[in-house]
Amino acid sequence: WSSDVCSSDLYVSVRLRQSFESGIMTTRPKCAVVFGNESAGWVKLTHEPGYISIFLKDQRLLMPINVTFTKITRGICGDIRQSPILDPVACAKAAEVLGLPGRPQVVPAEGSEPEGCYWQTDGGGSLQMAVGVANRGRGATNSQLPICWNQPPCISGGTCLVQKIGRAHV
């Protein structure tokens, strides 16, 4: 989902239940991609607890979007006009869509790992994330395969809306 409408707030609330009277569990930047199912004007998050309202009064907070994930064997995500996945929830969703087992493990930023979410083929395979400054711009190796998506990096304040996935594709 997407829209051109911006508000002065840079975050939306993730609530415990489908109610504005419910407690706020956490917040998400308005440019974040969230994964969930729509029900009665709310999105129930699927890879984390909580609900986000689609509207706040007459302002739309969530717009459906299509997300595609690609595991590459050489180069960087930019080579295929995609971006590295820097969010653990999005990394887990990408692995699910691509049929890769496990939850992402954040690795120490040593600079030898690909930027963002990647599949480590050694040792039977594992889902990893490297988000340190030293990993920026690094791509695939023989045993480390970046997982990319068609979403730009979320820089809070740089875009307007939290987006929820409508459909994910390989």
Secondary structure, 3 states (H helix, E strand, C coil): CCCCCCCCCCEEEEECCCCCCCCEEEEEECCCEECEEEECCEEEECCCCCEEECEECCEECEEEEEEEEEECCCCCHHHHCCEECCCHHHHHHHHHHHCCCCCCEECCCCCCCCCEEEEECHHHCEEEEECCHHHCCCCCCCCEEEEEECCCCCCCCCCCCEEEEEEEEC
